[in-house]
Amino acid sequence: MNIIIPMAGRGSRLRPHTLTTPKPLISIAGKPIVQRLVEDIAAIVGDQLNQVAYVVGDFGAEVERDLLDVATRLGGRGSIHYQEKALGTAHAVLCAAEALEGPVVVAFADTLFRADFRLDDKADGVIWVKSVEDPRAFGVIKLDEAGHITDFVEKPQEFVSDLAIIGIYYFKDGARLRRELQYLIDNNIQEKGEYQLTNALENMKRDGMVFVPGEVDDWMDCGNKDNTVDTAVRILGYVQTTEALHHPSAVVENSTLVPPVYLGPGAVVRNSTVGPGVCIGQGTTVENATLQHTVIQNNSVVSGVVLNRSMIGNHARLEGGFTSVSLGDYSQLDA
């Protein structure tokens, strides 16, 4: 089994945090989003894991080494592929053409999930979906009475279905998918100015291939600040029984922690009330503060604030008089 992780997007809705850190590398409770995604899928695939192919932008050599290390630790081979221009989901997957062999899972690295993740051997593919209130921003599917997918529709402006494709797919035959993606590129078949994976799926379905939906219990989006904070809170709730949320080197002095709370290596909390749903990264200091539902990255200082639903980047400083902020890396706010 190969896993393809397209992750070259700009993450513009999560600025200022993605101005210096690619969105899939934003840390949630001590692990980058992409690492949590790969670990979740690898745990399901088990010893069938062969390759993890990352489709990236210009993230730098250190980031690429870290991504390859994740694949190695999970028992697979890592590979790096580049998408130099944002030409759509189909183009992004095809950038990892060498990994499109045999059974393949494609998972876009801006979402996390909890699901009864089963691979239907009788189907040619599984498309994981979630019912949403407003499907206009998503690709959606339609089903027949047998539960098979009859239509793939990209970002419908008129209602056709509320079953949104969450960005996780299984294909029994990766080589067939590769041919369909290449066909779109070779014939310049675009929709809304991009090469769309849903067009390839539609062509495969018309050729008689059977696709079925997979349903998720929880779909956690990391598209913007509020969604990322919500995702962090939910992830803390899921992992608090399986992961050590307080690093042994973290220091807590004259403070109250309301679980779940993540404290990274060397984190310091003094004279504060922290939690629930708070992540404090490596080397970050929090003093004289009250924090709820807040994500703070590494090596930052937060002092004299009462924060809720906030996100603070790396090497940032926030002091006094704020209640909800989105502060990027290497930034400073003083009341």
C-alpha positions in Angstrom: 0.0 0.0 0.0 1.3 3.5 -0.9 0.1 6.7 0.7 0.2 9.9 -1.3 0.1 13.2 0.8 -0.5 16.3 -1.4 0.6 19.2 0.9 2.0 22.0 -1.4 -0.9 24.5 -0.9 -0.2 28.0 0.3 -2.6 27.9 3.3 -3.7 31.5 2.7 -6.7 31.2 5.0 -4.5 30.4 7.9 -2.2 33.4 7.6 -0.2 34.9 9.3 0.8 31.4 10.6 1.5 30.0 7.2 3.6 32.9 6.1 6.6 31.2 7.7 5.3 27.6 8.3 3.6 25.5 5.7 0.1 24.6 6.9 0.6 20.8 7.2 3.6 21.5 9.4 1.6 23.5 12.0 1.9 21.6 15.3 -1.1 20.2 17.1 -0.2 18.9 20.6 3.5 18.5 19.7 3.1 16.9 16.2 2.7 18.5 12.8 -0.7 18.0 11.2 0.8 15.9 8.4 2.5 13.6 10.9 -0.8 12.9 12.7 -2.5 12.2 9.4 0.2 9.8 8.2 0.3 8.0 11.5 -3.5 7.6 11.6 -3.6 6.1 8.1 -0.4 3.9 8.6 -2.0 2.4 11.8 -4.9 1.3 9.6 -2.8 0.0 6.8 -0.4 -1.8 9.2 2.4 -3.9 7.7 1.0 -3.4 4.2 2.6 0.1 4.2 5.1 0.4 1.4 5.7 4.1 0.5 4.7 7.5 1.8 4.9 10.0 -1.1 4.8 13.7 -0.1 3.9 16.3 -2.7 5.4 19.6 -1.4 6.4 23.1 -2.4 9.7 24.7 -1.5 9.7 23.7 2.1 13.5 23.3 2.5 15.8 20.3 3.1 15.2 20.1 6.9 11.5 19.8 6.5 11.9 17.2 3.8 14.2 15.1 6.1 11.6 15.3 8.9 8.9 14.0 6.5 11.1 11.2 5.3 11.8 10.3 8.9 8.1 10.0 9.7 7.7 7.4 6.9 10.7 5.5 8.1 9.5 5.3 11.7 6.2 3.9 10.4 8.0 1.1 8.5 7.6 2.6 5.0 9.8 4.3 2.4 9.4 8.1 2.1 9.7 10.1 -1.1 9.5 13.8 -1.9 7.8 15.2 -5.0 7.3 18.8 -6.0 4.3 20.7 -7.2 5.7 24.0 -8.4 2.4 25.6 -9.4 -1.0 25.2 -7.8 -2.8 23.6 -10.7 -5.5 21.6 -8.8 -6.0 18.4 -6.9 -5.5 16.1 -9.9 -2.2 17.7 -10.8 -1.1 17.5 -7.2 -1.7 13.7 -7.0 0.0 13.1 -10.4 3.1 14.9 -9.2 3.7 11.6 -7.2 3.2 9.5 -10.3 5.8 6.9 -9.3 3.7 6.0 -6.2 0.6 5.4 -8.3 1.0 1.7 -8.4 -1.1 -1.0 -6.8 -3.5 0.0 -3.9 -3.1 3.6 -3.0 -4.5 5.9 -0.3 -4.6 9.7 -1.2 -5.0 12.0 1.8 -4.7 15.8 1.5 -2.8 17.2 4.4 -5.1 19.9 5.7 -7.6 17.6 7.5 -7.6 15.1 10.3 -10.3 12.5 11.0 -11.7 9.8 13.2 -13.4 7.0 11.3 -14.1 3.3 11.1 -11.6 3.2 8.3 -12.3 0.1 6.2 -11.1 -0.7 2.7 -13.8 -2.4 0.7 -12.1 -5.1 -1.4 -15.3 -5.4 -3.6 -15.1 -1.8 -4.7 -12.7 -0.1 -7.0 -12.4 2.8 -4.6 -13.6 4.4 -1.4 -14.2 8.1 -1.0 -14.6 9.3 2.5 -17.4 11.9 3.0 -19.1 13.9 5.7 -22.5 15.6 5.7 -22.1 19.4 5.8 -24.5 22.3 6.1 -23.1 24.3 3.2 -21.6 22.0 0.5 -20.8 24.9 -2.0 -17.2 25.0 -1.0 -16.6 21.2 -1.5 -16.7 18.4 -4.0 -19.7 16.3 -3.2 -21.1 12.9 -4.2 -24.5 11.5 -5.0 -25.5 7.9 -4.3 -27.9 5.3 -5.8 -30.1 3.0 -3.8 -27.3 0.4 -3.6 -25.1 2.9 -1.9 -22.8 3.3 -4.9 -21.5 6.7 -5.9 -23.3 7.9 -9.1 -21.9 11.4 -9.4 -19.0 13.6 -8.4 -19.7 17.3 -8.5 -17.1 19.9 -7.8 -18.3 22.9 -5.6 -21.9 22.9 -6.7 -23.5 26.4 -6.3 -27.0 24.8 -6.5 -27.8 21.9 -4.0 -27.2 18.4 -5.4 -25.9 16.7 -2.2 -24.6 17.5 1.3 -22.1 14.7 1.3 -18.8 16.5 1.1 -15.6 14.8 0.0 -13.2 15.3 2.9 -9.9 14.7 1.0 -9.2 11.0 1.8 -9.5 8.4 -1.0 -8.6 4.7 -1.5 -8.0 3.3 -5.0 -7.5 -0.4 -5.6 -5.6 0.3 -8.8 -3.2 3.2 -8.6 -2.0 2.8 -12.1 -5.5 3.2 -13.5 -5.8 6.5 -11.5 -2.5 7.6 -12.9 -3.7 7.1 -16.5 -6.9 9.1 -15.8 -5.0 11.9 -14.3 -2.5 12.1 -17.2 -5.5 12.1 -19.6 -6.8 15.3 -17.9 -3.4 17.0 -18.2 -2.8 15.9 -21.8 -6.2 17.1 -22.9 -6.2 20.2 -20.8 -9.5 19.2 -19.1 -10.0 21.8 -16.4 -12.8 22.9 -14.1 -12.8 26.3 -12.5 -9.3 26.9 -13.9 -7.7 23.7 -12.3 -7.3 20.0 -13.0 -9.8 18.4 -10.6 -9.5 14.9 -9.1 -13.3 14.7 -9.2 -13.2 14.8 -13.0 -10.9 11.8 -13.1 -13.2 10.0 -10.7 -16.2 10.8 -12.9 -14.4 9.3 -15.9 -13.5 6.1 -14.0 -17.1 5.7 -12.9 -18.4 6.1 -16.4 -16.1 3.3 -17.4 -17.9 1.0 -15.0 -15.7 1.3 -11.9 -17.5 1.1 -8.6 -16.9 3.7 -5.9 -18.5 3.6 -2.5 -18.5 6.2 0.3 -16.7 5.8 3.6 -18.2 7.8 6.5 -16.2 9.6 9.2 -17.2 10.1 12.8 -15.3 13.3 13.0 -13.7 15.5 10.3 -11.3 18.1 11.7 -10.4 20.9 9.3 -7.3 23.1 9.7 -8.2 25.6 7.1 -8.3 28.7 9.2 -7.4 29.9 12.8 -10.7 29.0 14.4 -11.0 25.6 12.8 -7.4 24.8 13.7 -8.0 25.7 17.3 -11.2 23.6 17.4 -9.2 20.7 15.8 -6.5 21.0 18.5 -9.1 20.8 21.2 -10.7 17.7 19.7 -7.3 16.0 19.1 -6.4 16.6 22.8 -9.6 14.9 23.8 -8.9 11.9 21.5 -5.2 11.4 22.4 -5.1 12.2 26.1 -5.4 8.5 27.0 -2.8 7.3 24.4 -0.2 10.1 24.4 1.8 11.7 27.2 0.6 15.3 27.1 3.0 16.7 29.7 6.7 16.4 28.8 8.8 15.5 31.8 10.9 18.7 31.4 7.9 21.0 31.5 7.6 23.2 34.6 4.3 24.1 36.3 4.6 26.6 39.2 1.7 27.9 41.3 -0.7 27.1 38.5 -3.9 25.1 37.7 -4.1 22.8 34.7 -7.6 21.9 33.5 -7.3 18.9 31.2 -6.8 18.3 28.5 -3.6 20.4 28.2 -0.4 19.7 26.2 2.9 20.9 27.6 5.9 20.5 25.3 9.5 20.0 26.3 10.8 22.9 28.4 7.5 24.6 28.5 7.0 26.8 31.7 3.6 27.7 33.2 3.7 30.1 36.2 0.9 31.7 38.2 -1.7 30.8 35.6 -4.8 28.8 34.9 -4.5 26.8 31.7 -7.1 24.7 30.0 -9.2 23.0 28.9 -8.0 22.6 25.3 -4.7 24.3 25.4 -1.4 23.4 23.6 1.8 25.0 24.8 4.8 24.3 22.6 8.4 23.5 23.3 10.3 26.2 25.2 7.2 28.5 25.6 6.6 30.4 28.8 3.2 31.4 30.1 2.9 33.6 33.1 0.1 35.3 35.0 -2.4 34.2 32.4 -5.7 32.4 31.9 -5.9 30.3 28.8 -8.7 28.3 27.2 -9.0 26.7 23.8 -5.6 28.2 22.7 -2.7 26.9 20.6 0.8 28.3 21.3 3.7 27.1 19.2 7.4 26.9 20.3 9.7 29.4 22.0 7.1 32.1 22.7 6.2 34.2 25.7 2.7 34.9 26.8 2.1 37.0 29.9 -0.7 38.9 31.7 -3.6 37.8 29.3 -6.9 36.1 29.5 -7.2 34.2 26.2 -9.8 32.1 24.5 -9.9 30.7 21.0 -6.5 32.1 20.2 -3.5 30.9 18.1 0.1 32.1 18.6 3.1 31.2 16.5 6.7 30.4 17.1 9.1 32.9 18.7 6.2 35.3 19.4 5.6 37.6 22.4 2.2 38.6 23.8 1.8 40.7 26.9 -1.4 42.0 28.6 -4.8 43.2 27.6 -5.9 40.7 24.9 -8.7 38.2 24.9 -8.6 36.5 21.4 -5.7 36.8 19.0 -4.1 35.3 15.9 -0.4 36.2 16.2 2.2 34.9 13.7 5.8 33.7 14.1 8.4 36.3 15.3 5.6 38.8 16.1 5.0 40.9 19.2 1.9 42.5 20.8 2.0 44.6 24.0 -1.0 46.2 25.5 
